[in-house]
C-alpha cells in the first residue's frame, strides 16, 4: 500500500463528496458537457476558497 497514493485517493473522494452538496452538480441538469463543466467550476472554486 502506497501512502501517498492512498492520501491522494482520499482527498479526491472527499472533494467529490463535498461537490455533491451542490444540487446542480449532483443531479446534472445540463445537457452538454461544456455547460456541466461550467457548473462544476463554480462549486469547485467555492470549495477551494473555503
Number of C-alpha atoms within 10 A of each C-alpha: 5 6 8 9 10 11 11 11 12 12 12 12 12 11 14 13 12 13 18 14 11 15 10 15 19 14 9 14 12 14 8 9 10 10 13 15 12 13 18 18 13 13 18 17 10 10 12 9 7 6
